Amino acid sequence: MNSEGRFPAIKTIEALDVTHLRGLTRQQLSRLGTLDFIAGKENVVFLGPPGTGMAHLATGLAVRACQAGHRIAFTTAAQ
């Protein structure tokens, strides 16, 4: 896995507790998991209150992208 990712913790999409997700359907989550947005050069932004899984989801997508051979850089809005 790309060591430049600087993940705060390694999390996967499969381990995500989807019961807290708001405004994101399982179908949308599945589509994000295909990483098609990378090939389409599209941005993905998660907005919402703390504790709803946004960082977990972003980390999971980044980990999956690394596993697929993409270079990533992970950061938070605060950084």
C-alpha positions as CSV (number, residue, x, y, z in Angstrom):
1,M,0.0,0.0,0.0
2,N,1.2,3.5,-0.8
3,S,3.0,4.8,2.3
4,E,2.5,8.4,1.2
5,G,-1.2,8.1,1.9
6,R,-0.8,9.2,5.5
7,F,-4.0,7.6,6.7
8,P,-5.1,8.4,10.2
9,A,-6.0,4.7,10.5
10,I,-6.6,1.9,8.0
11,K,-10.3,1.4,7.5
12,T,-12.2,-0.5,4.8
13,I,-15.5,0.1,3.1
14,E,-16.5,-3.5,4.1
15,A,-16.1,-2.6,7.8
16,L,-18.2,0.6,7.5
17,D,-21.3,0.7,9.7
18,V,-23.8,1.9,7.1
19,T,-26.6,2.4,9.7
20,H,-25.2,5.9,10.4
21,L,-24.9,7.0,6.8
22,R,-27.3,9.8,5.8
23,G,-28.1,10.7,2.3
24,L,-26.1,7.9,0.7
25,T,-27.8,4.8,-0.5
26,R,-26.3,1.3,-0.6
27,Q,-26.4,1.6,-4.4
28,Q,-24.4,4.8,-4.3
29,L,-21.9,3.3,-1.9
30,S,-21.5,0.3,-4.2
31,R,-20.9,2.6,-7.2
32,L,-18.3,4.6,-5.2
33,G,-16.6,1.4,-4.4
34,T,-16.0,0.7,-8.1
35,L,-13.7,3.7,-8.1
36,D,-15.3,4.9,-11.4
37,F,-15.0,8.5,-10.2
38,I,-11.2,8.2,-10.5
39,A,-11.3,7.2,-14.1
40,G,-13.9,10.0,-14.7
41,K,-11.6,12.5,-12.9
42,E,-14.5,13.4,-10.6
43,N,-14.3,14.7,-7.1
44,V,-16.1,13.0,-4.2
45,V,-16.9,15.2,-1.2
46,F,-18.6,14.0,2.0
47,L,-20.4,16.6,4.2
48,G,-22.2,16.0,7.4
49,P,-22.1,16.0,11.2
50,P,-19.4,14.3,13.1
51,G,-19.7,10.6,13.8
52,T,-21.6,9.7,10.7
53,G,-18.8,7.7,8.9
54,M,-17.5,10.3,6.5
55,A,-13.8,9.8,7.5
56,H,-14.3,6.0,7.5
57,L,-15.8,6.1,4.0
58,A,-13.1,8.4,2.6
59,T,-10.4,6.3,4.1
60,G,-12.0,3.1,2.8
61,L,-12.1,4.5,-0.7
62,A,-8.5,5.7,-0.5
63,V,-7.4,2.3,0.8
64,R,-9.3,0.6,-2.1
65,A,-7.7,3.1,-4.6
66,C,-4.2,2.2,-3.2
67,Q,-5.0,-1.5,-3.6
68,A,-5.9,-0.8,-7.2
69,G,-2.6,0.8,-7.8
70,H,-3.6,4.5,-7.6
71,R,-1.5,7.1,-5.8
72,I,-3.4,9.0,-3.1
73,A,-2.9,11.7,-0.5
74,F,-5.3,11.7,2.4
75,T,-6.0,14.9,4.3
76,T,-8.8,16.4,6.4
77,A,-10.5,19.7,6.1
78,A,-8.8,20.8,9.3
79,Q,-5.4,20.0,7.8
